[in-house]
Amino acid sequence: MSASVRPGRGVRRIAYPALLATTALGTMSSNVINAPLWVIRTDLGMTAQQSVLAVSAFTIAMATAVPLAGWLGDRLGVKTFLIAALGVMVLAELTAASATGLDTLVAARAVQGAACSAIPPCVQAALVSTWPERTAQTMGAWASAIGVGQAVGPPFGGLLTEALGWRWVFLVHAGLVLVLMVLLAASMPRTGRRRPPMHVAAMAWLVVGGGSTATAVLLAGQTGPWTAVALLAVCAVLGWWLFAHLSRRRARRAAADGTAPRPLLDPALLRDPAYLTAAAGAGLAMGTLAVAIVAVPLFLGAELRLGPAQIGGVVFTLALAMTAAGPAAARVGRRRGSRVQLGRGAVLVVLAAPVVTVAMATSGLGTARWVVVSLVVLGLVLAGTGIAFAQSAAATELVLSPAGRSGTAVGIHNMIRFLSMAAGYSAVSLAWATGASLLVFPALAVAALGLLLLLRATRGPEPAPAPPPLPTTAGPATRRRKDRP
């Protein structure tokens, strides 16, 4: 077991906000172009489908890279890998700022997403390793930083676009990342490297499976070519199957011979009902988030002709609701259990869908613009509250499951989250291309109802409260002390 170097108290005071700010900026990097999306689309001469591609490329690259990023954090050291990834992000943002066409912008966004995949596992591991006696508090602050990033990103992008132009969104964000790189280099404790199981073939097929799935979802949203979508779907199934097969075979060998190499993951962990419920809840939360932050800006820009700053202000209500609902969601989880909390989140998503759909349907019927915007805001508040409930409950289900003790299983869980987000983006793209934009939010309601049926079908006694295991992505295992429930 490796040990982290405990820095002095003054240095730790700098490291703590710097790590949380890194999480917030990482979250912002995924949504800063949502508010100015209409302006970027017009400036570069893109279609609605292509503009969504510029958003989804980030998430798809992140979904593909996140399991590998967690493993590399273990092997290379959290501090080294995180700072290097942030450097790559800065270069990609400078490239995006100079883009003159779709290809450059999409490629730059994809590199940003791959680099950003290092932030969640590295920051979480650094927080746990440096403040082991405050694990619950630091993880709560980490989750809040994600909400802050979601809240600040759209208005940040909208205001900068109106004041200076959309290219300055990338330039200013890159400057902020550079400042954080300096702060992290000076204050972040250096966590010793670990030696997680090395199973190159299994990891390679895991990346192939995730990457093929993500790319197939992306192309489906771009309406083909459908032959490529079918081939990628076959590659995805093959990749996931070979990963499971190789992992299962190595697990059997390790059980029979204590000296045999350990597997990256025992596939049986992924079949646990708590893990499956966590994946479904996280998928609903991230899919809802993706649809809301892309469909709403497209609707407000194209139908109501709102400016980027106004769009950012409207979308801000979604993230504000996510952040404000966090404490209430936690209380429901503590008192009633995570499955009840998850069910309430799904119900709120069901309620949000018709509200936003009515707003979109009545915009062309002479309804006053303020009425339409008010309905959209109400729908976003309901959706944001539902996302907060579902996301928090899914995380609780995950850490209470046996798979929550496996870094690779947690990585696959995050991959599912981001793939669900990519599926949401593609659904919006496909709906706008086929003139079925009014169906995107009802489709979310159907998915939420499906989750409610799953919860009812697998209903059982709530597990006794237990402290969550520490993240195994990077950093040493530590004992939780003086944590609040």
N, C-alpha and C positions, 0 to 999 in steps of 0.2 A: 504494500500500500504506500502510495506516495504521499508526501506532506507538502502543504503550501507554506510559503514563507509569510509569517504574520507581520505586516508592516506596522509602523508606528501609528498612534491614534490619529495624528494630524493628517497623515497620508491616507489613512482609511476613510477619513471624512471626505476627502476629495474623490476617492475611488467609488464610493457608494453612489453619489449622484451622477458621476460620469457613466457608470455601468447602466443605471436606470435611463439616463439620457440617450445612451446608445440604443437601448431597446426602443425608446420612443422614436428616435430618428430612423431606426430600421423599419418600424411600422409605417412611419410617414413616407418612406421611400416607395412603398407599394401603392399609395393613394394620392400622392401630390399632384398627379396629372389628371385626376378624375374631374375636378372642377373646370380646369381649362381644356378639357378634352375636345369640346366643340371648336375652340379657337385653334388648337393644334391640327385638328382634322381639316379645317378650312385653309390654314396656312400651308400645309403640306399636300393639299389636294387629295385627301384620303376619303374613302367611303366609310359608312358607319361600321361595317364589319372590320375594316382595316384599323380603325381607331380603337376598337375593342381589342384587336390583336396586340396593339401597343401596351395595353393594360395587362392582358392575360399572359404575355410572354414572361413578365416578371414572376408571376405566381407559378407558372409551369416550371421554369428553371429552378425556383426555390423548392418546389415539391420534389423534383428529381434529385436535387443535390443534398437535401437535408439529412438523410441517413448517413451518407458519406461524410458530410461536414461534422457530424457528431463524432464519428470514428476518428477523423483526422485531428479533431481537438484533443482526443485522448493521446494520439500518437505523437503529435508535434508540440503539445503544450497549449493550454487555453490562451494565454496571453499572446504568444507568438502568432498563433493561427488567427486569432481575432483581429489583431492589428494588421496583419497581412491582408485579410479579407476586406477590411475597411479601406485599405489602400487601393485594392482592385475596384471597389465600389466608387471611389473618387474618380479614377480614370474612366470608368464606364459613364459616370454622370457628365464628365466633361465631353465625352464623345456624343452623348445624347443632346447636350446643349448645342453642338455644332451640326446636328443632323439636318440634311437637306431633303431627305426622302424617307419612305417607310422602312426600307431595308436596314438602314443605319440605326434608326430609332429603335426598331424591334430588337436588333442584335444587342444594342447597348442596354436595353431594358432587361434582356435575358441575362447578360453578364451581371447586372446589378442584382437580379434575383438570386443567381448562384452565389454571389458574394454574401448577400444578406442571409443566406441559409446558415452561416456560421454564428450569427448573433444570438438566436434563442438558446442553443445548447451551451455556448461558451459563457454568456452572461449569467445564465442560471447556475452553472457549475461554479463560476467565480464567486457569486453571492453566497452560495452554500458553503464553499470552502473557507471563505474569509470570515463569515459571521455564522459559524455553526450553532451558536447558542440562540440565534434568532431566525431559525429557518422559516417558521410560519410567517413572521413579519416581513422578511425579505422577499419571500415568494408572493405575498400579498402586494407589496410595493411593485414587484416586477409585473404582476398582472395589471396593476393600475397604470403602469407606464405604457403598456400596450394600448389601453383605453385612451390615454392622453395622445398617443401617436395617431390613433384613428380619428380623434376629435380635431386635432390641430392640422392634420394633413390637407384636407380639402380647402379650408379657408386660407391656409398658407399658400397653396398653389393658386387659388383664385385671386387673392389680393396682389401677389407678386406679378401675376399675368396682367392684371389691369394697370398696375403701376409701371412695370418695366418690360413686360413681354414674357411669353411662356418659357423662353430659353433661360431666363434668370431663375426660374424655379430650380433647375438642375444646378446652376452655378452657386446659388446661395446654399442649397442643401449640401453640395460638395464642400463648401467652405466650413459649414458646421461640422461635418464629419471630420475634416482635417483638425479642427480644434479638439474634438474628442480623441482623436488618435494621439495628440500630444499629451492630453491629460491622462489617458490610459497608460501610455508609455511611462509616464512619471509616477503614477500612483497605483496602478493595478498590481496586486500581488502576483508573483510568478508561481503558478501551480506546477508541481512536478509532473513529468510525463508518466503516463500509464502504459500498460501493455495489454490492450484488449485482445481477444481472440482474433487471429488473422486468418480469414477464410476468403481468399481473393475471389474464387469462383462464385461463392454464394453472394458476396457483396456485388460483384459485377452483374449477376443476373437480377439481383434486387433493383439495381439502378436501371437495367434494361427494362424490367417490368414496369417500374414507375415512370420512366421516361417515355416508353411507348404508350402507356396509358394516357399520360398527359398530352402527348402530341396527337394521339387519335382524337381526344376530346377537343383539342384546339382546332384540328382540321374539320371536324364535324361542325363546329361553330362557324367555320368559314365556307360551309357547304361543299366540302370535298377538296381534292378529288376523292371520290368514295372508294376507289380501288386502293388508294394509299391508306385510307382509314381502315379498311378491312385487313390489309396486310399488317398494319400497326397493331390492330386488335389481336391478331394471331401472335405477333411478337410479344405483346403484353401478357397474354395467357401463358405462353411458353416461358417467359422470364419469371413470372410469379411461381409457376409450377416447378421450374428447375431450382429456384431459390429454396422453396419448401422441401423439395426432394433432397437436395444436398445438405440442408440443415438437419433434416430428420435422420439422414444416414450418418452424419457425423455425431449427432446426439446419441444414437444407438451405440456407436463405437466408443464414445466417451463413457457411457454407462457401463459398458463391458470391460473397459480397460482404463483405469484411472490415470494412466500416463498418456493417453491419446489426446490429440488436440480437441479443445472445446469448440462447440458450434457458436456461430454468431447469435443464434436464437433457436430455442426449442419451439417448433411450429405449434405444438399443443397449447402454448400460452395464448395464441391468437384466437383459439376457439372458446376461450372462457366467456361465459355470458356477460360478465361485467365489462370485459374488454370490448366485446361486440356492441354493447349498449353505449359505451363511451365513444366508440367510433361513429355510431349512428348519430348521437347527439352532437358531436363536434362537426360532423359533416353537414347536419342541418344548419347549425349556427354559421359556419363559414359559407355555405351555399347561399343562405339568406343575405349575409353581409355582401357577398359578391354581386348578387342581383341588384341589391339596393344601391350600392355605390356606383354602379355603371348605368343601370336602367334609368334611375331618377335623373342624373345629370343629362343623359341623352334626351329624355323627355322634356326637361325644363329648358334646355337649350334650343331644341328643334321646334317644340310646340308653343312654348311660352316666351321664347326669345329672351330669357334672362341672361345677364352677364355672368362671367366667371365668379366674381365676388358674391353675387346673389346666390348662385348655385352652391358655392361653398358654404354660405350661411345656412341654406336649407339642409344640406347633407350633414352639416355640423350637428343638427339635432339628433341624428341617428347615433353618432358616437357619444354625444352628451348623455343620451338615455342609457347607452351601454355602461358608461362610467358611473352615472348616478344610481343605476339599479344594482350595482355590485353588492353593496352592503345588504340590501333587502334579499337578494338572491342567496347570499351566504346564510342569512338568518333562517330562511325557509329550509335550506339544506341541513342546517344543524338541528332544527326542530322536527322536520317532517321526513328528512332523508333525501338523498340526491336524486332518487328516481321520481319522487313527487316534484322536486324542483325542476327536473328535466321535463316532466309532463306539463308543468305550468309554462315553461318556455315555449314548448310546442304549441300550446293553446294560444299564446300571445301571437305567434307567427301566423296561425290560422286567422286570427282576428285582424291582423295587419293587412293581409292580402286583399280582401275586398275593399278596404278603405282606399288604398293606393290605386287599385283598379278602377274604382268609381271616379277618382280624380282624373285619371288618364282618359277615361271614356267620355267625361263631360267637358273636357277642355275644348273640344271642337264644336260644342253645342251652344256657344254664346255665354257660358257661365263666366262670371266675373273672375279675373285672374287671382284675386286675393282669396276667393273661396277655394279654387283649385289648389293653390299653394298651401292653404290651411289644412286641407284634406291630406295632402302629401306629408306635411309635417306631422299630423296626427298618426298617419300610417308608419312613418319612420320612427316615431317615439315608441309605438307598440312593437315594431320590429326590433328596435334596439334593445328594449327591455327583454324581449324574448330571447334575443341573442345572448344577453348577459346571463340570463337564467340557464339556458342550454349549455353555454360554453363552460360556465363554472361547474355545473353538475357533471358534465362529461369529464372534466379534469379530475373531479373527485372519484368518479367511477373508475377512471384509469389508474390512479395511484393506489386505490384499494384492491385492485385486481393483482394477481400474481405477475402478470406481464408488466406492471408498473415498476418492477425491480430490474427490468431488462432495458438497457439503453437502446438496443436495436428495436425492441418492441415499441418503445416510446417514439423512436425515429419513424417507424412505420405509421404510428398513430398520427404524427405530424404530417407525414406524407399524405395520409388520407384527408386530413384537414385541408391541405393546400390543393389536392386534386378536386375536392368538393368545391373549393373556391373557383378553380379553373372551369369546372363543369357549369357553375353559375355564370361565369363570363361567357362561355360558349353558348349557353341557353339564350342569353340576351342577344348575342350576335346573330344567332339563327332566327330568333323571333323577329328582330328588326329586318333581316334580309327577306323574310317570307311574309312580312306584313301582319305578323301575329303578336305584336308587342303587348296586347292586352292579356295574353295568356301566361306571361312569365310569373306574375305574382300568384295567380291561381295554381300554377304548378308547384310553387313553394307550399301553398296550403295543403295540396295533396301529399307532398313529402312529409309535412308535419303530421298530418293525420296518419300516415303510414308509421311514423315513429310512435305515435300514441298507441296504435294497434300492437306494435312490437313490445312496448312496455307492458301492455295488458296481457299479452300472450306469455311473457316471461316473468310475470309478477310473482314475487316470493317475498319472504321476510327480508327487511332491510338489514344489511350487515352492521354489526356493532361498530361504533366509531373507533377508528384506529389512526394513529399518526401516519401520514404518508411517508413512503420510503424516499430516501434522498435520490436526486437525479444521478444516474450512473453514466451519463454521457461523458463527463470529464470531471476531474478533481477527485479528491479522496473521499471515501465514505466517512461520515462523521455522525456523532450521536446528537439527536435533537435535545436541547436543554432549554428549559424555561420558555417553551413555546406556548402561545395562547391557542386555544382550540379554534 
